[in-house]
Amino acid sequence: MSPHARPPFGRVLTAMVTPFDADGAVDTAAAARIATHLVDNDHDGLVIFGTTGESPTVSAPEQEAVLRAVVEAVGTRASVVAGVGSYDTSHALSLARTAEASGADGLLAVTPYYSKPPQEGILAQFKAIADASGLPVMLYDIPGRTGTKLAADTLARAAEHPRIVAVKEASGDLFAGSWLLRSTDLVLYSGDDALNLAWLAVGAVGVVSVVGHVAGPQYAAMVAAVDSGDLQRAREVDRALLPVVDAIMNRTQGAIMAKAALELQGHLDNRVVRLPLVQASDAQVEELRRDLTAAGMLGATDGAAPGPRAADADHTARPSQSLQKGTV
């Protein structure tokens, strides 16, 4: 059996939002509540400080505080994977060491972005992150955000490192993903909610979702259906979720709508985000409420109206003054 044959981080993971209070400060108690809620709803893994966690506008000390709160909240019930991506390798290594010291079970390393390094530089950063701790690493291929797609050869060479064990695939390239599974021992996670069923059919071991904030049981059912060969059932789950995926992922940025959905369900007190993200408008929330209600994800009164306004008139909390640039 391949040393990476079993899912190293679980099957159903959500890239978790980072809750803020009404003044825009990190709310670690709310983070612990959201983490517990997700694990109570069929998640066996969480990703902290990916894109949906607003990592570019959350300082390193804030990230550590949230990570420790989440690890304490979920204990051994779920894997906790910490995002440590950066275009600054030294900062990424510092995040990796802090994540290990804070109790994380794994690391998520996105392709270094903005500076568009060559594949050799990308590979060198991935190996340095893997060497910085004893934790297993999931690489993250999302060229739409980073500007650079991971080359097949880069992934093959990265797979030679004993702690690089998985790829979160958000390039949309199903053929490349199939080739990856054929040619390496890396396991693959779907990182694109619109293609979760397609990636599972190709051979992904699980999903790293944003829509999972409200659809953990459904994605668990989809994974189980694919495992059992019941593609008809998997398609039924997928098609039922399509309007929700569209509502959260396509109308505006995913973190914005994920927070709005959690507020509608009563799991968050607000939908505050930090600039340059802007909070969902009342009109967007009303449309989301209709979609979630139609999908059976809101009770008769849960989504009756948008929750309390928590930020200023521009509906956005401003970021803290001490920011760590570049994490994804």
C-alpha positions in Angstrom: 0.0 0.0 0.0 1.2 3.5 -0.8 2.4 5.4 2.4 -0.1 8.1 1.5 -3.0 5.9 0.6 -5.2 6.9 3.5 -6.6 10.4 3.8 -3.9 12.2 5.9 -6.2 15.0 7.1 -9.7 13.5 7.0 -12.4 13.4 4.3 -14.6 16.4 4.9 -12.7 19.6 5.7 -13.8 23.2 5.6 -11.5 26.2 5.1 -12.9 28.0 8.1 -13.7 31.7 8.4 -12.0 33.8 11.0 -14.7 35.5 13.2 -14.2 39.1 14.2 -16.1 41.1 16.8 -18.1 44.3 16.1 -14.9 46.3 16.2 -13.0 44.0 13.8 -10.9 42.3 16.5 -10.3 38.6 16.2 -12.9 36.7 18.2 -11.3 33.5 19.5 -14.4 32.3 21.4 -16.4 32.5 18.2 -13.7 30.6 16.3 -13.9 27.8 18.9 -17.7 27.7 18.5 -17.6 27.6 14.7 -14.9 24.8 14.8 -17.1 22.8 17.3 -20.2 23.3 15.2 -18.4 22.1 12.0 -17.0 19.0 13.8 -20.5 18.3 15.2 -21.7 18.4 11.6 -19.7 15.6 10.0 -16.3 17.3 9.6 -13.2 15.4 10.4 -10.9 18.2 9.4 -10.5 21.9 9.5 -8.3 24.3 7.6 -7.4 27.4 9.5 -6.1 30.6 7.7 -6.6 29.6 4.1 -8.0 32.2 1.8 -11.4 32.0 3.5 -9.8 32.6 6.9 -8.7 36.1 5.6 -5.1 35.3 6.4 -3.6 38.3 4.5 -5.2 40.7 7.0 -4.7 38.7 10.2 -1.4 39.1 12.0 0.8 36.3 13.1 0.0 36.7 16.8 -3.8 36.7 15.9 -3.4 33.6 13.8 -1.6 31.8 16.7 -4.4 32.7 19.1 -7.1 31.5 16.8 -5.2 28.3 16.0 -4.7 27.5 19.7 -8.4 28.1 20.4 -9.5 25.8 17.6 -7.1 23.0 18.6 -8.4 23.2 22.2 -12.0 23.2 21.0 -11.9 20.2 18.8 -9.2 18.1 20.5 -8.7 14.8 18.7 -12.1 14.8 17.0 -10.7 16.4 13.8 -7.5 17.3 12.1 -6.5 20.9 12.2 -4.5 22.1 9.2 -2.9 25.5 9.5 -2.3 27.7 6.4 1.3 28.9 6.3 1.6 30.2 2.7 3.4 33.4 1.9 5.5 35.0 -0.8 8.1 35.5 1.9 9.7 32.1 2.6 11.1 33.2 6.0 7.7 34.2 7.1 6.2 31.0 5.9 8.8 29.0 7.9 8.0 31.1 11.0 4.3 30.3 10.6 5.0 26.6 10.1 7.0 26.4 13.4 4.4 28.4 15.3 1.6 26.1 13.9 3.5 23.0 15.1 4.0 24.6 18.6 0.3 25.5 18.7 -0.9 21.9 18.2 -1.7 21.8 14.5 -1.9 18.4 12.8 -0.7 19.6 9.4 0.2 22.5 7.2 -1.3 24.0 4.0 1.3 25.6 1.7 0.0 27.6 -1.2 2.1 28.4 -4.2 4.1 31.6 -3.5 2.2 34.4 -5.3 2.6 38.0 -6.6 6.3 37.7 -7.4 5.6 34.7 -9.7 8.8 32.7 -8.8 10.0 30.0 -11.2 9.1 26.4 -10.5 12.5 25.8 -8.9 11.9 28.5 -6.4 8.4 27.2 -5.7 9.7 23.8 -5.1 12.5 25.1 -2.8 9.9 27.0 -0.7 7.7 23.9 -0.4 10.7 21.8 0.7 11.8 24.4 3.2 8.3 24.5 4.7 8.3 20.7 5.0 11.7 20.8 6.7 10.7 23.5 9.2 8.5 21.2 11.2 7.6 17.6 11.7 4.0 18.1 10.4 2.6 16.6 7.1 2.1 19.2 4.4 -0.7 19.7 1.9 0.3 21.8 -1.1 -2.3 24.2 -2.6 -2.5 24.7 -6.3 -4.8 27.6 -7.1 -3.4 29.5 -10.1 -6.4 31.9 -10.3 -5.2 33.5 -7.1 -1.4 32.9 -7.2 -0.8 33.5 -11.0 1.3 30.3 -11.3 0.1 26.8 -11.8 2.2 24.0 -10.2 3.9 22.0 -13.0 3.6 18.2 -13.0 7.3 17.9 -12.6 7.3 20.2 -9.6 4.6 18.1 -7.9 6.5 14.9 -8.7 9.7 16.2 -7.2 7.8 17.6 -4.2 6.3 14.2 -3.6 9.7 12.8 -2.9 9.7 14.7 0.4 8.4 12.3 3.1 6.3 15.1 4.7 4.7 16.4 1.5 1.7 14.1 1.3 -1.3 15.9 -0.4 -2.4 18.5 -2.8 -5.5 20.7 -2.5 -6.5 21.0 -6.1 -8.2 24.2 -7.2 -6.8 24.6 -10.7 -9.8 23.0 -12.4 -7.5 20.7 -14.4 -9.0 17.3 -14.0 -6.6 15.7 -16.4 -3.6 17.0 -14.6 -5.1 15.7 -11.3 -5.6 12.3 -12.8 -2.0 12.3 -14.0 -0.8 13.3 -10.5 -2.6 10.4 -8.9 -1.3 8.0 -11.6 2.3 9.1 -11.2 2.9 10.0 -7.5 1.9 8.8 -4.0 0.3 12.2 -3.3 -3.3 12.2 -2.3 -5.7 14.8 -3.7 -8.3 17.0 -2.0 -10.9 19.0 -4.0 -10.4 22.6 -3.3 -13.2 23.8 -5.6 -16.8 23.3 -4.4 -18.1 23.5 -8.0 -16.0 20.5 -8.8 -16.2 18.4 -5.6 -18.1 15.5 -7.2 -15.8 15.6 -10.3 -12.7 15.5 -8.2 -14.0 12.7 -6.0 -14.9 10.7 -9.1 -11.3 11.2 -10.4 -9.9 9.9 -7.1 -9.7 12.7 -4.5 -9.8 11.4 -1.0 -12.0 14.3 0.3 -12.9 17.9 0.0 -11.6 21.2 1.5 -14.7 23.2 1.2 -16.1 26.7 1.8 -19.7 25.7 1.3 -19.0 23.1 4.0 -19.7 25.8 6.5 -23.4 25.0 5.9 -23.2 21.6 4.1 -21.0 19.3 6.1 -23.6 16.4 6.3 -24.2 16.7 2.6 -20.6 16.6 1.6 -20.1 13.6 4.0 -22.9 11.9 2.2 -21.4 12.7 -1.2 -18.0 11.2 -0.1 -19.7 8.1 1.2 -21.8 7.7 -1.9 -18.7 7.9 -4.1 -16.9 5.4 -1.9 -19.7 2.9 -2.2 -19.9 3.3 -6.0 -23.4 4.9 -5.7 -22.8 7.7 -8.3 -26.6 8.3 -8.7 -26.8 9.3 -5.0 -23.6 11.4 -5.3 -25.1 13.2 -8.2 -28.4 13.9 -6.3 -26.4 15.4 -3.4 -24.3 17.5 -5.9 -27.3 18.8 -7.8 -29.2 19.7 -4.6 -26.2 21.8 -3.5 -25.6 23.6 -6.8 -27.8 26.7 -5.8 -26.0 26.9 -2.5 -22.6 26.7 -4.1 -23.6 29.4 -6.6 -24.9 31.6 -3.8 -21.7 31.3 -1.6 -19.0 31.1 -4.2 -20.1 33.0 -7.3 -22.0 36.1 -6.2 -19.1 37.7 -4.4 -16.0 36.4 -2.5 -16.5 33.2 -0.6 -15.5 34.3 2.9 -18.0 37.2 2.7 -20.9 34.9 1.9 -19.8 32.1 4.3 -19.9 34.5 7.1 -23.3 35.8 6.0 -24.6 32.2 5.9 -23.3 31.5 9.4 -24.9 34.6 10.7 -28.2 33.6 9.2 -28.0 30.2 10.8 -27.2 31.9 14.2 -23.7 30.6 14.5 -22.0 34.0 14.2 -23.2 37.2 15.8 -22.1 39.3 12.7 -20.7 39.0 9.2 -17.7 41.4 9.8 -14.8 41.1 7.4 -11.6 43.2 7.1 -10.7 45.4 4.2 -10.2 44.9 1.3 -13.1 42.5 1.7 -16.5 44.2 2.2 -19.4 42.9 4.2 -22.3 41.3 2.4 -25.1 43.8 1.7 -28.6 43.4 3.0 -29.7 42.5 -0.6 -27.1 39.8 -0.9 -28.0 38.4 2.5 -31.7 38.3 1.6 -30.9 36.5 -1.7 -28.7 34.0 0.3 -31.5 33.5 2.8 -33.9 32.5 0.1 -31.3 30.0 -1.3 -30.5 28.5 2.1 -34.2 28.2 3.0 -35.0 26.5 -0.3 -32.1 24.0 0.3 -33.5 23.2 3.8 -30.5 24.8 5.6 -32.6 27.4 7.5 -35.5 26.9 9.8 -38.7 28.9 9.6 -37.3 31.8 11.6 -33.5 31.4 11.3 -33.3 33.5 8.2 -36.2 35.8 8.6 -34.0 38.9 8.4 -30.3 39.7 8.3 -28.6 39.6 11.6 -27.5 42.7 13.6 -25.2 45.2 11.9 -21.9 45.0 13.6 -19.6 47.2 11.6 -19.6 50.8 10.5 -21.7 52.5 7.8 -19.6 51.1 5.0 -20.4 47.6 6.5 -16.7 46.7 6.9 -14.4 46.6 9.9 -11.0 48.0 9.3 -8.0 45.7 9.7 -5.7 45.8 12.7 -2.6 47.9 12.5 -0.1 45.0 12.8 -0.6 43.0 9.7 1.5 40.1 8.3 1.4 40.4 4.5 1.1 37.6 2.1 -0.4 34.6 3.8 -3.2 32.7 1.9 
